[in-house]
């Protein structure tokens, strides 16, 4: 019966990247870890019917670092080759911090993710949503999606977990325990 359950996976790309970097010591965009995403999707789907993966991020600033921008674009292209994998690009906001250094922040990703999760629930496109994020700001959309009769699972890292988020989900999985066999840790 598990195969008939329809699953949609929503990945908060910035949260995932920073949590992966902080937890496993990865230095760059997950460029060499496209296989990680394939395996993660397979794990999270767990024999159920995958309707789609929705990955939210923003392109880096081309003028700031052309090489990193090109690496990231290549990474996005490789992700798009994974079946049913959708890359949704948002905006990158550049500002100057108090210390005078440039700061970059992904903007619009949370609202795009929440809108898609809610819209697909209203359209009855999935039975279970899997949110890959530790951001507690997603709590309201999860409550609404569950009110629509959908199940919500949360996959998160310890460094970015939210008890408020986990408390409203039907199931939670700590990625720190799941990914060690998949992630290749960098030498320090």
C-alpha positions as CSV (number, residue, x, y, z in Angstrom):
1,X,0.0,0.0,0.0
2,X,3.0,2.3,0.5
3,X,3.5,2.6,-3.3
4,X,0.1,4.2,-3.7
5,X,0.8,7.0,-1.2
6,X,1.8,10.1,-3.1
7,X,4.8,12.1,-1.8
8,X,6.0,15.6,-2.6
9,X,9.4,16.6,-1.2
10,X,10.1,20.3,-0.5
11,X,13.8,21.3,0.1
12,X,14.8,24.6,1.6
13,X,18.0,24.8,-0.4
14,X,19.8,27.5,1.7
15,X,18.9,25.8,5.0
16,X,20.0,22.4,3.6
17,X,23.3,23.8,2.2
18,X,24.3,25.6,5.4
19,X,23.2,22.7,7.6
20,X,25.1,20.2,5.5
21,X,28.2,22.5,5.5
22,X,28.0,23.0,9.3
23,X,27.3,19.3,10.1
24,X,29.6,17.5,7.6
25,X,32.3,20.2,6.9
26,X,31.5,20.7,3.2
27,X,33.0,23.9,1.9
28,X,31.4,24.5,-1.5
29,X,28.0,24.2,-3.0
30,X,26.9,20.6,-3.1
31,X,28.3,20.4,-6.6
32,X,30.0,17.1,-6.2
33,X,27.0,15.8,-4.1
34,X,24.3,15.4,-6.8
35,X,24.2,11.7,-5.9
36,X,23.5,12.8,-2.3
37,X,20.2,14.3,-3.6
38,X,19.3,11.1,-5.5
39,X,19.9,9.0,-2.4
40,X,18.1,11.5,-0.1
41,X,15.0,11.5,-2.4
42,X,15.1,7.7,-2.5
43,X,15.3,7.5,1.3
44,X,12.6,10.1,1.9
45,X,10.3,8.5,-0.7
46,X,10.7,5.1,1.0
47,X,8.8,3.1,-1.6
48,X,6.0,5.6,-2.0
49,X,5.0,7.3,-5.2
50,X,7.1,10.4,-5.8
51,X,5.1,13.1,-7.5
52,X,7.9,15.7,-7.4
53,X,10.9,17.2,-5.6
54,X,10.9,21.0,-5.2
55,X,14.2,22.6,-4.4
56,X,14.3,26.3,-3.6
57,X,17.5,28.4,-3.8
58,X,18.9,31.5,-5.5
59,X,21.6,32.0,-8.1
60,X,24.9,33.5,-6.7
61,X,26.0,37.0,-7.8
62,X,27.8,36.5,-11.1
63,X,29.8,39.7,-10.8
64,X,31.0,38.8,-7.3
65,X,32.5,35.4,-8.2
66,X,32.1,34.1,-11.8
67,X,33.7,30.7,-11.0
68,X,31.3,30.0,-8.1
69,X,28.4,31.2,-10.1
70,X,29.3,28.8,-12.9
71,X,29.8,25.9,-10.5
72,X,26.4,26.6,-9.0
73,X,24.7,26.8,-12.4
74,X,26.3,23.5,-13.3
75,X,25.0,22.0,-10.0
76,X,21.4,23.3,-10.7
77,X,21.6,21.8,-14.2
78,X,22.6,18.4,-12.8
79,X,19.8,18.5,-10.2
80,X,17.3,19.1,-13.1
81,X,18.4,15.8,-14.6
82,X,17.1,13.9,-11.6
83,X,13.6,12.6,-12.5
84,X,10.8,14.8,-11.2
85,X,13.3,17.2,-9.6
86,X,12.3,20.9,-9.9
87,X,14.7,23.7,-9.2
88,X,12.9,26.9,-8.2
89,X,15.2,29.9,-8.3
90,X,14.5,32.9,-6.1
91,X,16.4,36.1,-5.5
92,X,19.8,36.8,-3.9
93,X,19.9,40.0,-2.0
94,X,23.3,41.7,-1.6
95,X,24.0,44.1,1.3
96,X,26.9,45.6,3.2
97,X,27.1,44.4,6.8
98,X,28.0,46.5,9.8
99,X,31.6,45.2,9.5
100,X,31.7,46.5,5.9
101,X,31.7,43.1,4.3
102,X,29.3,42.0,1.6
103,X,26.5,39.8,2.8
104,X,24.3,37.6,0.6
105,X,20.8,36.3,1.6
106,X,18.4,34.2,-0.3
107,X,15.0,36.0,-0.5
108,X,11.6,34.7,-1.4
109,X,12.5,31.0,-1.0
110,X,10.3,30.4,2.0
111,X,7.2,32.0,0.5
112,X,7.7,30.1,-2.7
113,X,8.1,26.8,-0.9
114,X,5.1,27.5,1.4
115,X,2.9,28.6,-1.5
116,X,3.8,25.5,-3.5
117,X,3.2,23.2,-0.6
118,X,-0.2,24.7,0.1
119,X,-1.3,24.9,-3.5
120,X,-0.4,21.3,-4.2
121,X,-2.2,20.2,-1.1
122,X,-5.4,22.2,-2.2
123,X,-5.1,20.6,-5.7
124,X,-4.8,17.1,-3.9
125,X,-1.6,16.4,-5.8
126,X,0.0,14.6,-2.8
127,X,-0.9,12.7,0.4
128,X,2.3,13.4,2.3
129,X,4.6,16.4,2.1
130,X,8.2,16.0,3.2
131,X,9.8,19.3,4.3
132,X,13.6,19.3,4.3
133,X,14.3,22.2,6.5
134,X,14.7,23.2,10.2
135,X,13.1,26.6,9.8
136,X,10.3,27.1,12.3
137,X,8.8,29.8,10.0
138,X,7.1,26.9,8.1
139,X,4.9,26.0,11.0
140,X,1.8,28.0,9.8
141,X,1.8,26.4,6.4
142,X,2.2,22.9,7.9
143,X,-0.8,23.5,10.2
144,X,-2.9,24.5,7.1
145,X,-1.7,21.6,5.0
146,X,-2.5,19.1,7.8
147,X,-6.0,20.8,8.2
148,X,-6.5,19.8,4.6
149,X,-5.9,16.2,5.6
150,X,-2.4,15.8,4.4
151,X,0.5,14.3,6.3
152,X,3.7,16.2,6.8
153,X,7.1,14.8,7.6
154,X,10.1,16.9,8.6
155,X,13.7,16.0,7.7
156,X,16.1,18.3,9.5
157,X,19.7,18.7,10.8
158,X,20.4,19.2,14.5
159,X,22.2,22.5,13.8
160,X,19.1,24.1,12.4
161,X,16.2,22.2,14.1
162,X,13.0,23.8,15.4
163,X,11.0,22.2,18.1
164,X,8.0,24.3,17.0
165,X,8.3,22.9,13.4
166,X,8.8,19.3,14.6
167,X,5.8,19.5,17.0
168,X,3.3,20.1,14.2
169,X,4.7,17.4,11.9
170,X,3.4,13.8,11.7
171,X,6.9,12.4,11.6
172,X,10.5,13.8,11.9
173,X,13.8,12.4,10.8
174,X,17.2,13.7,11.9
175,X,19.4,13.9,8.8
176,X,22.6,13.9,10.9
177,X,21.9,10.2,11.5
178,X,20.8,9.3,7.9
179,X,23.4,11.0,5.8
180,X,26.8,9.9,7.1
181,X,26.9,6.9,4.7
182,X,26.0,9.2,1.8
183,X,28.1,12.4,2.5
184,X,31.8,12.4,1.8
185,X,33.3,14.4,4.5
186,X,36.1,16.8,3.5
187,X,39.5,16.6,5.1
188,X,40.1,19.5,7.4
